[in-house]
């Protein structure tokens, strides 16, 4: 890796201060970064000329982010491809756990899988990109449904009977609401033989640059390799994977979320 350029690092240090606040003065930047006052004024001047900082108001000695940062962020967001980014993160997670990893999105009451990496084990879950499953029967679907207001969930399902894929599938809207509350509290969804009698799964929600939940990523494991210790480890791993994919989609994680 090439050597970091100190001047560029200092410029980014200045810009990243504005991730947590709207406005700062030169003395405040100096105090926060511990840089010489002259250096800070030079950095502010350069960033201002390039459109990355601007005065907070006419005649103000305080600064805020300029439009150039917004333009770069917008260009980044426009070029994002959920399936591509999801595939890359799924590959990283699968390499670490050697199990099947999926990325899915919600379409109505169904989950559509947009990325997948197979387990390296001879006994593994059989699935495919493009497959659809009832959201309430899958960990991916539960992670996505949990992000919705409960009134929207009720509207989605109306009075219809929930389709069961196995004898373990959630059968009623009351059970579904209780399950979604647990997912929202834990931050991770689980499925135990609900879409496939021989498979257990954990999943976590993925957010984009707006903070909205746009997908979920999961790890699926045959029951013969599933136990409490495995589940605990995979819950941590899938939560990490969801954070990584969220960051790749432009989500800025602060305050633990």
N, C-alpha and C positions, 0 to 999 in steps of 0.2 A: 504494500500500500504506500502511495506517495506521502511525503512528509506534509503535515498540516501547516497551513500558512497562518501565522499568528494574527496578522491584520484582518484576514477574512474571518477567523474565529471570533475576534473581538466584535466585528460588525454583526455577526449572527447573534452573539451574546446580547448586543443592544436590542436587536429586533425581537428576540425571544422573551425579553422582559415584558413586551406588550401582549404576550399570551395571557397574562394574568391581570392586566390593568388597561384602562383606556388611554390614559394620558400620563406623561412623565416629563419632568423638567431635566435640564442638563445636570444640575446638582444632585437630583435624585438618582439619575443614571450613574453618576460618578460614585455616589455612596454605595449603591447596590453592587456595582461591579468592581469597585476598588481600583479603578483606572485613574491615571492622571487627568486633571481637568482639561488640559490642552488636547489630549488624545480623544476625549469624549466629544469635545466641540468639533474636532476634525471628522470624527465618525458621523456625527449628526449632520454636519454640512454635506458630506459625501452621500449619505443615505437620502438626504433631502433632495439633492440635485438629481438623484436617480429615481425619485418618486416613491421611495420606500418609507419615508417619514415626511410629515408635513406639520406646520404649526396648528395647534388646537383651535386657534382663532386669530383674527386680525390683530397684530401687535402682541400676541401671546408669547410668553417664554416657555410654554409647555408644548409637547409634541405628541402626535398620535400616528398610527400607521397610515401610510399613503396608499394610493390606488394601485401602485405597481404590485404590491403584495397580493391584493385581491385578484388582479389579472393573472398572476402566476397560479394562484390557488384555483381559479376558475378553469384555467387551461389544464391543470392537473386533473381536476374532477371530470372534465369532459373526456379525457383520454383513458379514464379508468374502465376496466372491463372486469366485472364481478367474476365471471366464469374463469377468466385467465388468472386473476389474482387468487381466486379461491383454489384453483388447481395447484398453484405454486405452494400455498400454505398447506394444503392437504398433503402434498408430497412430503413436506417437512415433518408434519405430524405423523404420517404413516411410517416414515423412516425411523422415528423414535419409538413407536409402539408396535410396529409390525402388524397392525390391524387395519381393517377397512375404514377409510375416512370419506365422508360425503360432505358436500356443500349443497344446501337446498334453499329455495325461495318458496313463498306461499302464493298460491293462486286460488283465491276463494277459500274453500275448505280442504284444499289439497296441497300437498307438497310436491314441487317439481325439483328433481335433482339436476344441478347444473355442472357439478364437478365431482370426480370420484377417483380414489386411488385404492387399488386392491391390496388386501393383506398378502404378506409373503408366505403365510402358512398354507399347507395343502387343504386344510379344512377351514373354509372361510365363507362369508356371506356372499351370495350371488345377487348382483343388482346391476343397474346400468344408468348412465347419464340419460336424462330425458324421461325416466320412469316417474310415474305419479303414484302417490299413496295418500290415503286419508290423513289429514294433519293430526287428528286427535289420537291416531294409533302410533305415531312416531315421536321420537325425542326431538328431531328437527322441527316437526310441526308444533309440538308443545312449546318449544322455545320461541317460535314465531307468534303463536297465538297469545302467549303470556304477555307479549309487549302491547297487545291491543287493549283498549278500554273494554271493560266487561260488557257494556251495552252493545258494543260492536260485535263481540263474540256471540252474544245472544241473537243479534240480528243475522249474523252469518248462518247460524244453525236453525233459527226459527223453532218450529215445533217438530222438525224432522227427527226421525230416529237415527241415532248414531250407528254407522255401519261397523260391524265387528269383523275383524280379520282373524282373530283367534278368541279362545274363551277368556283370555286375559285382557282383551281390549276394553277401554272405557266405554260404558254402555249408556250413560245418561249425561245430560247437560250439568246436573248437579255435581256428579263425579268430576266432570271436565273442569268446572269452575274451581273446585277444591284443588285439583291437580295444578292448574295454572297459577293459583295463589302460591302454592309450594314452590313452583318454578321461579316465580317472580322474587320470592324471598331468598331462595338459594342461589339464583343466578345461573343455574345449570339444570337442564331437563334430563329425565331418565325414561327409558322404556325397557320393560322386562317381558319379552315374549308377546308383545302386543300386536306387532305386525307380522311377526314370524315366530313360530313356536320355539325355534332353536337359536334365537338371537337376542342379545341385550345390547343396550345402546345408551350413550350419554351425548348431550348436545348443549351448545351455548350460543346465544344470539350474537349477531354481527351487526355493527352500526356503520353508517357512512359518514361523510363529512358534515352532514346536517344533524347528526346524533340519532337519526331514526334507525330502527331495526329493519334491515333490508334482506337479511339472510340468516342462516344458522349453519354451524359446522358440527359434525358428529363423528364419533368413533363407534363402530359396530363390532361386536365380539360374539363368536359362538358361545352358547351356554356352557359348553364343556371347558372353556377357559375363563369363565366368569366366576368371581367371588368378591367378597367385600373389600379385600385389599386391592384387587384389580380395579374395582369400581372407583375407590377413593383416588387411586393414582391417575386414572383416566379422567376423572372429573377435573383434577388440577390441570392436566395436560390440555384438555379441550377448552378450558377457560383461557389458558395461555394462547392457544391457537386462535380463539375468537378475538382476543385482544390484538394479536398480530395482524389478522386479516382486517379488523376494524381500522387499525392504524394505516394499513396499506390503502384503505379506501378513503383516507383523509380524516378519520375521526381522531380528535384530540382528547385523550383520556386524562381527566383530572379528578381529584378527589376520590380515586379508587374506582372510577367508572368512566 
